[in-house]
């Protein structure tokens, strides 16, 4: 990752990806079915997006709503298919019935990724003990990022946790980048950046027409300018009040 703030945008397809890159996004999280909070897209969608843009692209490995792995063999087959199609960055995260990390499932899927970089997604915000989860995943091959709002309810509730975790950067289990997303607004950014957090994830904030509309290059450019210290114009309504899910 570069020294400038990282801006990751959720993309559902080629149109979103092209608009996000044009607006200044550094990376995409590629998903489908936002009604289920983001599932694995078809391989064909990945291939189309990969051909259309040249920024980093992380593919979601999640086959059903919720944070249980479900059919782990199917997840593994899906991961292999994405690798065969050229995917080299991923997003995943599985919890067990007690809210702990499903370490066996994570290890099995990560083994198929063969060292690829990946993000542990907002399952951490639903974990029974997020510190224990981080320490159990310490040293996991390829894990370089946690996508988190600090709380299941979103950044407003989770801000104290995000700031506390930023202070622990470099400790065992806390070496990974914190990527903030989930109810993230532009007014949160100065506090987060002052704490040393420099990676941000937006979904609804990039879509003035909501999830039924495309990513807006202008909305992404507003975020890019704000993260870079510019005024970025007047934020879109979506940028001011992104729903707390994604």
FIBAPA-826045 format. One record per residue: x, z, y of N, C-alpha, C in turn; residue in one letter. Coordinates in nm, 2 decimals. Layout:
// FIBAPA-826045
[node [X Z Y] [X Z Y] [X Z Y] "A"]
...
//
This chain:
// FIBAPA-826045
[node [0.08 0.00 -0.12] [0.00 0.00 0.00] [0.09 0.00 0.13] "X"]
[node [0.04 -0.07 0.23] [0.12 -0.08 0.35] [0.10 0.05 0.43] "X"]
[node [0.18 0.06 0.54] [0.17 0.19 0.62] [0.04 0.19 0.70] "X"]
[node [-0.02 0.07 0.74] [-0.14 0.08 0.81] [-0.25 0.13 0.72] "X"]
[node [-0.36 0.18 0.78] [-0.47 0.23 0.71] [-0.52 0.13 0.61] "X"]
[node [-0.55 0.17 0.49] [-0.61 0.08 0.39] [-0.76 0.08 0.41] "X"]
[node [-0.82 -0.04 0.41] [-0.96 -0.06 0.42] [-1.01 -0.13 0.30] "X"]
[node [-1.09 -0.06 0.21] [-1.14 -0.12 0.09] [-1.29 -0.15 0.11] "X"]
[node [-1.34 -0.26 0.07] [-1.48 -0.30 0.09] [-1.54 -0.34 -0.04] "X"]
[node [-1.66 -0.29 -0.07] [-1.74 -0.32 -0.19] [-1.78 -0.47 -0.18] "X"]
[node [-1.75 -0.55 -0.28] [-1.80 -0.69 -0.28] [-1.88 -0.71 -0.41] "X"]
[node [-1.99 -0.79 -0.39] [-2.07 -0.82 -0.51] [-2.05 -0.96 -0.55] "X"]
[node [-1.98 -1.04 -0.48] [-1.96 -1.18 -0.51] [-1.86 -1.25 -0.42] "X"]
[node [-1.86 -1.38 -0.43] [-1.76 -1.46 -0.35] [-1.79 -1.45 -0.20] "X"]
[node [-1.92 -1.46 -0.16] [-1.95 -1.46 -0.02] [-1.90 -1.33 0.05] "X"]
[node [-1.93 -1.22 -0.02] [-1.89 -1.09 0.03] [-1.74 -1.08 0.04] "X"]
[node [-1.67 -1.13 -0.06] [-1.52 -1.12 -0.07] [-1.46 -1.20 0.05] "X"]
[node [-1.51 -1.32 0.07] [-1.45 -1.40 0.18] [-1.48 -1.34 0.31] "X"]
[node [-1.60 -1.28 0.34] [-1.63 -1.22 0.46] [-1.54 -1.09 0.48] "X"]
[node [-1.53 -1.01 0.38] [-1.45 -0.89 0.39] [-1.30 -0.92 0.42] "X"]
[node [-1.24 -1.02 0.36] [-1.11 -1.06 0.39] [-1.09 -1.11 0.53] "X"]
[node [-1.19 -1.19 0.57] [-1.19 -1.24 0.71] [-1.20 -1.13 0.81] "X"]
[node [-1.27 -1.02 0.78] [-1.28 -0.91 0.87] [-1.16 -0.82 0.88] "X"]
[node [-1.07 -0.83 0.78] [-0.95 -0.75 0.78] [-0.94 -0.65 0.67] "X"]
[node [-1.02 -0.66 0.57] [-1.01 -0.57 0.45] [-0.88 -0.59 0.38] "X"]
[node [-0.83 -0.48 0.33] [-0.70 -0.49 0.25] [-0.73 -0.51 0.10] "X"]
[node [-0.85 -0.46 0.06] [-0.87 -0.46 -0.08] [-1.02 -0.46 -0.10] "X"]
[node [-1.06 -0.51 -0.22] [-1.20 -0.52 -0.26] [-1.23 -0.43 -0.38] "X"]
[node [-1.34 -0.37 -0.39] [-1.39 -0.31 -0.51] [-1.51 -0.40 -0.56] "X"]
[node [-1.49 -0.47 -0.67] [-1.58 -0.57 -0.72] [-1.68 -0.50 -0.82] "X"]
[node [-1.81 -0.51 -0.79] [-1.91 -0.45 -0.87] [-2.03 -0.54 -0.88] "X"]
[node [-2.13 -0.50 -0.96] [-2.26 -0.56 -0.96] [-2.36 -0.44 -0.96] "X"]
[node [-2.49 -0.47 -0.93] [-2.60 -0.38 -0.95] [-2.58 -0.24 -0.88] "X"]
[node [-2.59 -0.25 -0.74] [-2.58 -0.13 -0.66] [-2.70 -0.04 -0.68] "X"]
[node [-2.81 -0.08 -0.74] [-2.92 0.01 -0.78] [-2.87 0.11 -0.87] "X"]
[node [-2.77 0.08 -0.95] [-2.71 0.18 -1.05] [-2.57 0.23 -0.99] "X"]
[node [-2.55 0.21 -0.86] [-2.44 0.26 -0.79] [-2.31 0.19 -0.83] "X"]
[node [-2.32 0.06 -0.88] [-2.20 -0.02 -0.90] [-2.16 -0.02 -1.05] "X"]
[node [-2.18 -0.14 -1.11] [-2.14 -0.16 -1.25] [-2.04 -0.27 -1.26] "X"]
[node [-1.99 -0.29 -1.38] [-1.90 -0.40 -1.41] [-1.96 -0.53 -1.39] "X"]
[node [-1.90 -0.62 -1.31] [-1.95 -0.75 -1.28] [-1.92 -0.85 -1.40] "X"]
[node [-1.98 -0.96 -1.41] [-1.95 -1.06 -1.51] [-1.81 -1.11 -1.49] "X"]
[node [-1.74 -1.15 -1.60] [-1.61 -1.20 -1.58] [-1.61 -1.33 -1.49] "X"]
[node [-1.71 -1.40 -1.50] [-1.72 -1.52 -1.42] [-1.72 -1.49 -1.27] "X"]
[node [-1.78 -1.38 -1.23] [-1.78 -1.33 -1.09] [-1.64 -1.30 -1.05] "X"]
[node [-1.58 -1.22 -1.13] [-1.44 -1.19 -1.10] [-1.35 -1.31 -1.08] "X"]
[node [-1.37 -1.41 -1.17] [-1.28 -1.53 -1.16] [-1.31 -1.60 -1.03] "X"]
[node [-1.44 -1.61 -0.99] [-1.47 -1.68 -0.87] [-1.42 -1.61 -0.75] "X"]
[node [-1.43 -1.48 -0.75] [-1.37 -1.40 -0.63] [-1.22 -1.41 -0.63] "X"]
[node [-1.16 -1.40 -0.74] [-1.01 -1.41 -0.75] [-0.96 -1.54 -0.69] "X"]
[node [-1.04 -1.65 -0.72] [-1.00 -1.78 -0.67] [-1.02 -1.79 -0.52] "X"]
[node [-1.11 -1.71 -0.47] [-1.16 -1.73 -0.33] [-1.08 -1.65 -0.23] "X"]
[node [-1.02 -1.54 -0.27] [-0.94 -1.46 -0.18] [-0.81 -1.42 -0.24] "X"]
[node [-0.72 -1.37 -0.15] [-0.59 -1.33 -0.20] [-0.55 -1.19 -0.17] "X"]
[node [-0.65 -1.11 -0.13] [-0.62 -0.96 -0.11] [-0.64 -0.89 -0.25] "X"]
[node [-0.60 -0.77 -0.25] [-0.61 -0.69 -0.37] [-0.75 -0.67 -0.42] "X"]
[node [-0.77 -0.67 -0.55] [-0.91 -0.67 -0.60] [-0.92 -0.57 -0.72] "X"]
[node [-1.00 -0.47 -0.71] [-1.02 -0.37 -0.81] [-1.15 -0.39 -0.88] "X"]
[node [-1.16 -0.40 -1.01] [-1.28 -0.43 -1.08] [-1.33 -0.30 -1.14] "X"]
[node [-1.46 -0.28 -1.12] [-1.53 -0.16 -1.18] [-1.54 -0.17 -1.33] "X"]
[node [-1.51 -0.07 -1.40] [-1.53 -0.06 -1.55] [-1.63 0.05 -1.57] "X"]
[node [-1.76 0.02 -1.56] [-1.87 0.11 -1.57] [-1.99 0.03 -1.62] "X"]
[node [-2.05 0.06 -1.73] [-2.15 -0.03 -1.79] [-2.29 0.02 -1.78] "X"]
[node [-2.31 0.15 -1.73] [-2.44 0.20 -1.72] [-2.44 0.31 -1.61] "X"]
[node [-2.56 0.33 -1.55] [-2.57 0.44 -1.45] [-2.53 0.57 -1.51] "X"]
[node [-2.48 0.66 -1.42] [-2.42 0.79 -1.46] [-2.28 0.78 -1.49] "X"]
[node [-2.22 0.89 -1.53] [-2.07 0.90 -1.54] [-2.02 0.92 -1.69] "X"]
[node [-2.11 0.92 -1.79] [-2.07 0.92 -1.93] [-2.02 0.78 -1.96] "X"]
[node [-1.92 0.78 -2.05] [-1.86 0.65 -2.09] [-1.96 0.56 -2.17] "X"]
[node [-2.06 0.62 -2.24] [-2.15 0.54 -2.32] [-2.08 0.49 -2.44] "X"]
[node [-2.09 0.36 -2.46] [-2.03 0.29 -2.57] [-1.88 0.26 -2.53] "X"]
[node [-1.79 0.34 -2.57] [-1.65 0.33 -2.53] [-1.59 0.20 -2.59] "X"]
[node [-1.63 0.16 -2.71] [-1.58 0.03 -2.76] [-1.62 -0.09 -2.68] "X"]
[node [-1.74 -0.08 -2.63] [-1.78 -0.19 -2.54] [-1.71 -0.19 -2.41] "X"]
[node [-1.68 -0.07 -2.35] [-1.60 -0.06 -2.23] [-1.46 -0.12 -2.26] "X"]
[node [-1.40 -0.09 -2.37] [-1.27 -0.14 -2.41] [-1.27 -0.29 -2.42] "X"]
[node [-1.37 -0.34 -2.48] [-1.38 -0.49 -2.49] [-1.40 -0.55 -2.36] "X"]
[node [-1.47 -0.49 -2.27] [-1.49 -0.54 -2.13] [-1.36 -0.54 -2.06] "X"]
[node [-1.29 -0.43 -2.07] [-1.16 -0.42 -2.00] [-1.06 -0.53 -2.05] "X"]
[node [-1.06 -0.55 -2.18] [-0.97 -0.66 -2.24] [-1.01 -0.80 -2.18] "X"]
[node [-1.14 -0.82 -2.18] [-1.19 -0.95 -2.12] [-1.15 -0.97 -1.98] "X"]
[node [-1.16 -0.86 -1.90] [-1.11 -0.87 -1.76] [-0.96 -0.89 -1.75] "X"]
[node [-0.89 -0.83 -1.83] [-0.74 -0.85 -1.83] [-0.71 -0.99 -1.87] "X"]
[node [-0.78 -1.04 -1.97] [-0.75 -1.18 -2.02] [-0.79 -1.28 -1.91] "X"]
[node [-0.88 -1.24 -1.82] [-0.92 -1.33 -1.71] [-0.83 -1.32 -1.59] "X"]
[node [-0.74 -1.22 -1.59] [-0.64 -1.21 -1.49] [-0.66 -1.08 -1.40] "X"]
[node [-0.75 -1.00 -1.43] [-0.77 -0.88 -1.35] [-0.65 -0.78 -1.37] "X"]
[node [-0.60 -0.73 -1.27] [-0.48 -0.64 -1.28] [-0.50 -0.51 -1.20] "X"]
[node [-0.62 -0.48 -1.15] [-0.65 -0.35 -1.08] [-0.79 -0.31 -1.12] "X"]
[node [-0.81 -0.19 -1.14] [-0.94 -0.14 -1.19] [-0.99 -0.01 -1.12] "X"]
[node [-1.12 0.02 -1.15] [-1.18 0.14 -1.10] [-1.26 0.20 -1.22] "X"]
[node [-1.24 0.32 -1.25] [-1.31 0.38 -1.36] [-1.31 0.54 -1.35] "X"]
[node [-1.39 0.60 -1.44] [-1.39 0.75 -1.44] [-1.51 0.79 -1.53] "X"]
[node [-1.48 0.88 -1.62] [-1.58 0.92 -1.72] [-1.58 1.08 -1.73] "X"]
[node [-1.70 1.13 -1.73] [-1.72 1.27 -1.74] [-1.79 1.30 -1.87] "X"]
[node [-1.77 1.42 -1.93] [-1.84 1.47 -2.05] [-1.97 1.54 -2.01] "X"]
[node [-2.04 1.59 -2.11] [-2.17 1.65 -2.08] [-2.16 1.78 -2.00] "X"]
[node [-2.04 1.84 -2.00] [-2.02 1.96 -1.92] [-1.97 1.94 -1.78] "X"]
[node [-1.95 1.82 -1.74] [-1.89 1.79 -1.61] [-1.74 1.79 -1.61] "X"]
[node [-1.68 1.79 -1.72] [-1.53 1.78 -1.73] [-1.49 1.64 -1.75] "X"]
[node [-1.37 1.60 -1.72] [-1.32 1.47 -1.75] [-1.33 1.44 -1.90] "X"]
[node [-1.38 1.32 -1.93] [-1.38 1.28 -2.07] [-1.24 1.21 -2.10] "X"]
[node [-1.14 1.30 -2.13] [-1.00 1.26 -2.13] [-0.98 1.15 -2.24] "X"]
[node [-1.04 1.17 -2.36] [-1.02 1.08 -2.46] [-1.07 0.94 -2.42] "X"]
[node [-1.19 0.93 -2.36] [-1.24 0.80 -2.32] [-1.15 0.74 -2.21] "X"]
[node [-1.11 0.82 -2.11] [-1.02 0.76 -2.01] [-0.89 0.71 -2.07] "X"]
[node [-0.83 0.79 -2.16] [-0.70 0.75 -2.22] [-0.72 0.62 -2.30] "X"]
[node [-0.83 0.61 -2.37] [-0.85 0.49 -2.45] [-0.86 0.36 -2.37] "X"]
[node [-0.94 0.37 -2.26] [-0.96 0.26 -2.17] [-0.83 0.23 -2.10] "X"]
[node [-0.76 0.33 -2.05] [-0.64 0.31 -1.97] [-0.53 0.24 -2.06] "X"]
[node [-0.53 0.27 -2.19] [-0.43 0.21 -2.28] [-0.45 0.06 -2.28] "X"]
[node [-0.57 0.01 -2.27] [-0.60 -0.13 -2.27] [-0.55 -0.20 -2.14] "X"]
[node [-0.54 -0.12 -2.04] [-0.50 -0.17 -1.90] [-0.35 -0.20 -1.90] "X"]
[node [-0.28 -0.14 -1.99] [-0.14 -0.17 -2.00] [-0.06 -0.15 -1.87] "X"]
[node [-0.08 -0.04 -1.80] [0.00 0.00 -1.68] [-0.06 -0.05 -1.55] "X"]
[node [-0.18 -0.12 -1.56] [-0.24 -0.17 -1.43] [-0.27 -0.05 -1.34] "X"]
[node [-0.27 -0.07 -1.21] [-0.31 0.03 -1.12] [-0.46 0.05 -1.12] "X"]
[node [-0.51 0.17 -1.10] [-0.65 0.20 -1.11] [-0.69 0.32 -1.02] "X"]
[node [-0.82 0.32 -0.99] [-0.88 0.43 -0.91] [-0.97 0.51 -1.00] "X"]
[node [-0.96 0.64 -0.99] [-1.06 0.73 -1.05] [-1.17 0.74 -0.95] "X"]
[node [-1.29 0.70 -0.98] [-1.40 0.68 -0.87] [-1.47 0.82 -0.85] "X"]
[node [-1.59 0.81 -0.79] [-1.65 0.93 -0.74] [-1.71 1.02 -0.85] "X"]
[node [-1.68 0.99 -0.97] [-1.71 1.09 -1.07] [-1.65 1.22 -1.04] "X"]
[node [-1.53 1.22 -0.97] [-1.47 1.34 -0.93] [-1.56 1.43 -0.85] "X"]
[node [-1.65 1.37 -0.77] [-1.74 1.44 -0.68] [-1.85 1.51 -0.76] "X"]
[node [-1.87 1.47 -0.89] [-1.97 1.53 -0.97] [-1.90 1.62 -1.08] "X"]
[node [-1.77 1.64 -1.08] [-1.70 1.72 -1.18] [-1.73 1.86 -1.16] "X"]
[node [-1.73 1.94 -1.27] [-1.75 2.08 -1.26] [-1.63 2.15 -1.19] "X"]
[node [-1.51 2.10 -1.21] [-1.39 2.15 -1.15] [-1.30 2.04 -1.12] "X"]
[node [-1.30 2.00 -0.99] [-1.22 1.88 -0.95] [-1.07 1.91 -0.96] "X"]
[node [-1.03 2.03 -0.93] [-0.89 2.06 -0.95] [-0.84 2.05 -1.09] "X"]
[node [-0.92 2.10 -1.18] [-0.89 2.09 -1.33] [-0.88 1.94 -1.37] "X"]
[node [-0.98 1.86 -1.32] [-0.98 1.72 -1.35] [-0.85 1.65 -1.30] "X"]
[node [-0.81 1.68 -1.18] [-0.69 1.62 -1.13] [-0.57 1.66 -1.22] "X"]
[node [-0.56 1.78 -1.25] [-0.44 1.83 -1.33] [-0.45 1.77 -1.47] "X"]
[node [-0.57 1.75 -1.53] [-0.57 1.69 -1.66] [-0.53 1.54 -1.66] "X"]
[node [-0.56 1.48 -1.55] [-0.52 1.33 -1.54] [-0.38 1.31 -1.48] "X"]
[node [-0.31 1.42 -1.45] [-0.18 1.41 -1.39] [-0.08 1.33 -1.49] "X"]
[node [-0.02 1.23 -1.43] [0.07 1.15 -1.52] [0.01 1.04 -1.59] "X"]
[node [-0.12 1.02 -1.57] [-0.19 0.91 -1.64] [-0.14 0.78 -1.59] "X"]
[node [-0.10 0.69 -1.68] [-0.04 0.56 -1.64] [-0.13 0.48 -1.55] "X"]
[node [-0.08 0.44 -1.44] [-0.15 0.35 -1.35] [-0.24 0.42 -1.25] "X"]
[node [-0.27 0.54 -1.26] [-0.36 0.61 -1.17] [-0.29 0.63 -1.04] "X"]
[node [-0.34 0.57 -0.93] [-0.28 0.59 -0.80] [-0.37 0.63 -0.69] "X"]
[node [-0.50 0.64 -0.72] [-0.60 0.66 -0.62] [-0.72 0.74 -0.67] "X"]
[node [-0.77 0.83 -0.59] [-0.90 0.89 -0.61] [-1.00 0.85 -0.50] "X"]
[node [-1.11 0.79 -0.54] [-1.22 0.76 -0.45] [-1.31 0.88 -0.44] "X"]
[node [-1.32 0.94 -0.32] [-1.40 1.06 -0.32] [-1.45 1.08 -0.18] "X"]
[node [-1.57 1.15 -0.17] [-1.63 1.20 -0.05] [-1.60 1.35 -0.03] "X"]
[node [-1.54 1.41 -0.13] [-1.52 1.55 -0.13] [-1.64 1.63 -0.18] "X"]
[node [-1.76 1.57 -0.19] [-1.88 1.63 -0.24] [-1.97 1.52 -0.29] "X"]
[node [-2.06 1.56 -0.38] [-2.16 1.46 -0.43] [-2.25 1.41 -0.31] "X"]
[node [-2.27 1.50 -0.22] [-2.37 1.47 -0.11] [-2.31 1.37 0.00] "X"]
[node [-2.18 1.36 0.00] [-2.11 1.27 0.09] [-2.01 1.34 0.18] "X"]
[node [-1.95 1.26 0.27] [-1.84 1.31 0.35] [-1.88 1.43 0.44] "X"]
[node [-2.00 1.43 0.50] [-2.04 1.54 0.58] [-2.02 1.67 0.51] "X"]
[node [-2.07 1.68 0.39] [-2.05 1.80 0.31] [-1.91 1.82 0.25] "X"]
[node [-1.85 1.71 0.22] [-1.72 1.72 0.15] [-1.60 1.72 0.24] "X"]
[node [-1.61 1.71 0.37] [-1.50 1.71 0.46] [-1.40 1.82 0.44] "X"]
[node [-1.44 1.95 0.43] [-1.35 2.06 0.41] [-1.27 2.04 0.29] "X"]
[node [-1.33 1.99 0.18] [-1.26 1.97 0.05] [-1.15 1.86 0.07] "X"]
[node [-1.19 1.75 0.14] [-1.10 1.64 0.16] [-0.97 1.69 0.24] "X"]
[node [-1.00 1.77 0.34] [-0.89 1.82 0.42] [-0.80 1.91 0.34] "X"]
[node [-0.86 2.00 0.26] [-0.78 2.09 0.18] [-0.70 2.01 0.07] "X"]
[node [-0.75 1.91 0.01] [-0.68 1.83 -0.08] [-0.57 1.75 -0.02] "X"]
[node [-0.59 1.70 0.10] [-0.48 1.63 0.17] [-0.36 1.72 0.20] "X"]
[node [-0.39 1.85 0.22] [-0.28 1.95 0.24] [-0.19 1.97 0.12] "X"]
[node [-0.25 1.94 0.00] [-0.18 1.96 -0.13] [-0.11 1.83 -0.17] "X"]
[node [-0.10 1.73 -0.09] [-0.04 1.60 -0.13] [0.10 1.63 -0.18] "X"]
[node [0.13 1.57 -0.30] [0.26 1.58 -0.36] [0.27 1.69 -0.47] "X"]
[node [0.17 1.78 -0.47] [0.16 1.87 -0.58] [0.12 1.80 -0.71] "X"]
[node [0.15 1.86 -0.83] [0.10 1.81 -0.95] [-0.05 1.78 -0.95] "X"]
[node [-0.09 1.66 -0.98] [-0.24 1.63 -0.98] [-0.28 1.58 -0.84] "X"]
[node [-0.19 1.59 -0.74] [-0.23 1.55 -0.60] [-0.13 1.45 -0.55] "X"]
[node [-0.07 1.37 -0.63] [0.03 1.27 -0.58] [-0.05 1.14 -0.55] "X"]
[node [-0.17 1.12 -0.60] [-0.24 1.00 -0.57] [-0.30 0.99 -0.43] "X"]
[node [-0.32 0.86 -0.39] [-0.39 0.84 -0.26] [-0.53 0.89 -0.26] "X"]
[node [-0.57 0.95 -0.15] [-0.71 0.98 -0.13] [-0.78 0.87 -0.06] "X"]
[node [-0.88 0.80 -0.13] [-0.95 0.69 -0.07] [-1.09 0.75 -0.04] "X"]
[node [-1.12 0.77 0.09] [-1.25 0.83 0.13] [-1.36 0.73 0.13] "X"]
[node [-1.47 0.76 0.06] [-1.59 0.68 0.06] [-1.71 0.76 0.02] "X"]
[node [-1.83 0.72 0.07] [-1.95 0.79 0.03] [-2.01 0.86 0.15] "X"]
[node [-2.09 0.80 0.23] [-2.14 0.86 0.35] [-2.04 0.86 0.46] "X"]
[node [-1.93 0.78 0.45] [-1.82 0.77 0.55] [-1.87 0.70 0.67] "X"]
[node [-1.85 0.76 0.79] [-1.88 0.70 0.92] [-1.75 0.69 1.01] "X"]
[node [-1.76 0.61 1.11] [-1.65 0.59 1.19] [-1.61 0.72 1.26] "X"]
[node [-1.71 0.81 1.29] [-1.67 0.94 1.36] [-1.60 1.03 1.27] "X"]
[node [-1.60 1.01 1.14] [-1.52 1.09 1.05] [-1.37 1.06 1.05] "X"]
[node [-1.34 0.93 1.09] [-1.20 0.88 1.07] [-1.09 0.95 1.15] "X"]
[node [-1.11 0.99 1.28] [-1.00 1.06 1.34] [-0.96 1.19 1.27] "X"]
[node [-1.06 1.27 1.23] [-1.02 1.39 1.16] [-0.95 1.37 1.03] "X"]
[node [-0.99 1.27 0.96] [-0.93 1.23 0.83] [-0.79 1.18 0.85] "X"]
[node [-0.77 1.09 0.95] [-0.64 1.04 0.98] [-0.54 1.15 1.03] "X"]
[node [-0.59 1.24 1.11] [-0.51 1.35 1.16] [-0.46 1.44 1.04] "X"]
[node [-0.54 1.44 0.93] [-0.50 1.52 0.82] [-0.40 1.44 0.72] "X"]
[node [-0.37 1.31 0.76] [-0.28 1.23 0.68] [-0.35 1.14 0.58] "X"]
[node [-0.49 1.14 0.58] [-0.56 1.05 0.49] [-0.57 0.91 0.56] "X"]
[node [-0.53 0.81 0.48] [-0.52 0.68 0.54] [-0.57 0.57 0.46] "X"]
[node [-0.68 0.60 0.38] [-0.74 0.49 0.30] [-0.89 0.52 0.30] "X"]
[node [-0.97 0.41 0.33] [-1.11 0.43 0.35] [-1.19 0.32 0.28] "X"]
[node [-1.31 0.35 0.23] [-1.39 0.27 0.14] [-1.53 0.26 0.20] "X"]
[node [-1.57 0.14 0.22] [-1.71 0.12 0.28] [-1.79 0.02 0.19] "X"]
[node [-1.92 0.05 0.19] [-2.01 -0.04 0.12] [-2.12 -0.08 0.21] "X"]
[node [-2.22 0.01 0.23] [-2.34 -0.02 0.32] [-2.29 -0.03 0.46] "X"]
[node [-2.18 0.03 0.50] [-2.14 0.02 0.64] [-2.09 -0.12 0.67] "X"]
[node [-2.06 -0.20 0.57] [-2.02 -0.34 0.59] [-2.14 -0.44 0.59] "X"]
[node [-2.26 -0.39 0.58] [-2.38 -0.47 0.56] [-2.49 -0.43 0.65] "X"]
[node [-2.49 -0.49 0.77] [-2.60 -0.45 0.87] [-2.74 -0.48 0.81] "X"]
[node [-2.76 -0.57 0.72] [-2.89 -0.60 0.66] [-2.92 -0.52 0.54] "X"]
[node [-2.83 -0.42 0.51] [-2.85 -0.35 0.38] [-2.80 -0.42 0.26] "X"]
[node [-2.82 -0.36 0.14] [-2.77 -0.41 0.02] [-2.83 -0.55 -0.02] "X"]
[node [-2.94 -0.59 0.04] [-2.99 -0.72 0.01] [-2.93 -0.83 0.10] "X"]
[node [-2.84 -0.79 0.19] [-2.77 -0.88 0.28] [-2.63 -0.88 0.24] "X"]
[node [-2.55 -0.98 0.30] [-2.41 -1.00 0.27] [-2.32 -0.90 0.35] "X"]
[node [-2.20 -0.89 0.31] [-2.10 -0.83 0.39] [-2.08 -0.90 0.52] "X"]
[node [-2.07 -0.83 0.63] [-2.06 -0.89 0.77] [-1.91 -0.88 0.81] "X"]
[node [-1.86 -1.00 0.84] [-1.72 -1.00 0.89] [-1.70 -0.92 1.01] "X"]
[node [-1.80 -0.92 1.10] [-1.80 -0.84 1.23] [-1.80 -0.69 1.20] "X"]
[node [-1.88 -0.65 1.10] [-1.88 -0.51 1.07] [-1.75 -0.46 1.01] "X"]
[node [-1.69 -0.54 0.92] [-1.56 -0.51 0.87] [-1.45 -0.51 0.98] "X"]
[node [-1.46 -0.60 1.07] [-1.36 -0.61 1.18] [-1.37 -0.49 1.27] "X"]
[node [-1.49 -0.44 1.29] [-1.51 -0.31 1.36] [-1.43 -0.20 1.30] "X"]
[node [-1.45 -0.19 1.17] [-1.38 -0.08 1.10] [-1.23 -0.10 1.10] "X"]
[node [-1.19 -0.23 1.09] [-1.04 -0.26 1.09] [-0.98 -0.22 1.22] "X"]
[node [-1.05 -0.25 1.33] [-1.00 -0.22 1.47] [-1.00 -0.07 1.49] "X"]
[node [-1.10 0.00 1.44] [-1.11 0.15 1.45] [-0.99 0.21 1.38] "X"]
[node [-0.97 0.17 1.25] [-0.86 0.23 1.17] [-0.73 0.20 1.23] "X"]
[node [-0.72 0.09 1.30] [-0.59 0.05 1.36] [-0.57 0.11 1.50] "X"]
[node [-0.67 0.19 1.55] [-0.66 0.25 1.67] [-0.72 0.18 1.79] "X"]
[node [-0.79 0.07 1.76] [-0.86 0.00 1.87] [-1.00 0.04 1.89] "X"]
[node [-1.07 -0.01 1.98] [-1.20 0.03 2.01] [-1.30 -0.03 1.91] "X"]
[node [-1.27 -0.16 1.87] [-1.35 -0.22 1.76] [-1.49 -0.25 1.81] "X"]
[node [-1.52 -0.25 1.94] [-1.65 -0.28 1.99] [-1.75 -0.17 1.95] "X"]
[node [-1.88 -0.20 1.96] [-1.98 -0.10 1.93] [-2.01 -0.11 1.78] "X"]
[node [-2.00 0.00 1.70] [-2.02 -0.01 1.56] [-2.17 -0.05 1.53] "X"]
[node [-2.18 -0.13 1.42] [-2.32 -0.17 1.38] [-2.39 -0.04 1.33] "X"]
[node [-2.53 -0.05 1.33] [-2.61 0.07 1.29] [-2.56 0.11 1.15] "X"]
[node [-2.54 0.01 1.06] [-2.49 0.05 0.92] [-2.36 0.12 0.92] "X"]
[node [-2.27 0.09 1.01] [-2.14 0.16 1.02] [-2.16 0.30 1.07] "X"]
[node [-2.26 0.32 1.15] [-2.28 0.46 1.20] [-2.35 0.55 1.10] "X"]
[node [-2.42 0.49 1.01] [-2.50 0.58 0.92] [-2.51 0.52 0.78] "X"]
[node [-2.39 0.51 0.71] [-2.39 0.46 0.58] [-2.45 0.56 0.48] "X"]
[node [-2.54 0.52 0.39] [-2.60 0.62 0.29] [-2.49 0.69 0.22] "X"]
[node [-2.52 0.81 0.17] [-2.41 0.89 0.11] [-2.37 0.85 -0.03] "X"]
[node [-2.43 0.75 -0.09] [-2.39 0.71 -0.23] [-2.26 0.64 -0.23] "X"]
[node [-2.25 0.52 -0.16] [-2.13 0.44 -0.17] [-2.08 0.41 -0.03] "X"]
//
